[in-house]
Amino acid sequence: MHRKSALLALAASVLVALGAGSASAQKQTLKMAYWAGPSHHMVQTQEAWAKTVLEASGGNLTIEIDKAPLAKPDGQYDIVKNGVRDLVWHVPGYTAGRFDLFQGPELPFLCPSSTVCSSVLWKWYAKHGLAAKEFTDTTLVTAFTTGPFGIHLAKPARTLEEIRALKIRVAGASVPVAKALGWSVATLPATEAYESLQRGIVDGTVFPWEAINSFRLNELAKFHLEIPGGLLTSSFMIVGNTKAIERLTPENKAALMKASGAAGSALFGKYWDAADERGRADAKQRNHVIETIAPAELDKWRPLLQATTDEWLRKAKAKGEDGGKLLDDLKQMIKAAPTN
């Protein structure tokens, strides 16, 4: 009798264990917004990242990416903060003043590649505990940057004076750079770059090389100026609705963060550099003019662009941080980072 009771108790405990196991292996889905057009390389890049999340979770956590934009670039943060979507790809330059510290890598001449600066951004931001200051109503999932920005024009221009005679499309992080250089600008989101060039509203734009393909600018911009280290770069984030992430099972949440953070930064950096290489190769194949800005000419730009660094240092101080030390550490980390 006692043996029978013991067997029944053992069977019950096994069933409880199996039940707990199935609960911990619960299948869940996070819905992710997307703002760029279908030709943008981030369509494939986000899908590649979502696949790593699925694999890390053993097939239990799916990232479901929208097929069409739910909001414009400057509306992405609001739709994740308000719970309309669980995850978004957000450009902090479109929410000015919100993520000033996060935007440190955007300063001129800092970033040789997305591979380097994406990984450094995540590590540098985490090292100094900066997310606690800037992510108070959402959760940072991973961080990355573009490659270095160049100037892409419908007509040739090689000097500051020649570019000042043109109208250049800017947005986000490129706005303060253009202001410091005294350019005539039209502030328009990336998704309107093609139309503004096609209609002659602008004569050129600033972008990393990938945009030449992603926004079909290779059809219109045939003169390209490269700047060592970039005229700037743009920092990006995958950001999550905190409540949605907390609703995940512990296993699925761990899988999300395993595939994100430093691993996500490395993935996005690698894919972005590959897209930059394709964009530049396409321009070369089309016999576009590609030139590196002359060192003597760039020396005229440097003192003007110091204003962008000074402004970032001021913003860092306003948030209670020693911007000089943060920037010095960022530069050292970029310099020491492996290039592949």
C-alpha positions, 0 to 999 in steps of 0.5 A: 500500500505504501509502495503504491502511494509512493508510485502515485506520488512519483508519477504526480511529481513527474507530471508537475515537472513536465507541466512546468517544463512545457510552461517554461517552453511557452511559445511567444511572439514580439511584434516589431515595427519597421519604417524604411522601404522594402528595398532597404537592406534592413529588411533582410538584416532584421530578419537575420537578427530575428532568426538568431532570437528564434534559434536562441529560444529553441524555437519558442520566441518569434519576432514578427516584423511588420510588412509595411511602415506603421509610422514615420521615422520620427514616430517609431519611439512613440509606438513602442513606448505606448505599446502599439508595438513591442519592438522598433528600430529607432533613429535617436536623431529623430527624437532630439534631446532624448538620447544625447549620450547614446549619440556620442559616436555620431560626432565627425571623423570618429567611426571607420566602420559599422562593425567597429562602432556598433560593437563599441557603442554597446560596450561603451554605453553599458560600461558607463551605465548610461542606459539608466539615464536615458531609457526610463520608459523603454528597454534598450535591446541592442545598439548599432551604428551606420558606417561613415557618412559621405556626401552624395550629389547630383552635380559635382562639388569638392569644396566647402564653398561649392557645397554651400552653393547647393541645397543638401538634404539632412535629417537627425544627426546630420542637421547640426553638422550641416549647420556648423558648416553653413550649408543650405539645407532641407530637413527631410527624413531618409524616406523622402531623399529620392523624391527630393533629389528627383524633383530638384528640391535638393542637389544632394544628401549625406548618407552612408554608402548603403543608402545608394542602394537602399533608397535607389539614390544611385539613379540620381546622385552620381558624384560622391565625396568620401571623408575619412572617419565619416562626416558623421555616423548615425547611431541606431537602437532596437528598443522594446516596450518594457511591459512586453519584455517583462511578459516573456517567460524567463527563458524567452527573455534570456534568449532575446537578450542573448541574441541582442546586446553585444551579439546583436551589435556585432550582427547589425554592424557586419550586415551594415558594412556589407550593405555599404560595400554593395552601395559603393560597388554599385556606384563604381559599376555605374561609373560614378565619380568617387573622390576623397575630400582633399586633406587641405580642404578638410582642414578648413572643415575641422574647426567649424565641426568642433562646434558639434563636439562642443555641443555634445559635451554641453549636453553631457554635462547637462545630464550630469556626465563628464563628457570629456572623459566619456568621449576620450574613452569612446575614442580609445575604445574605437582605436583599440577595437578589432576591425573585423 
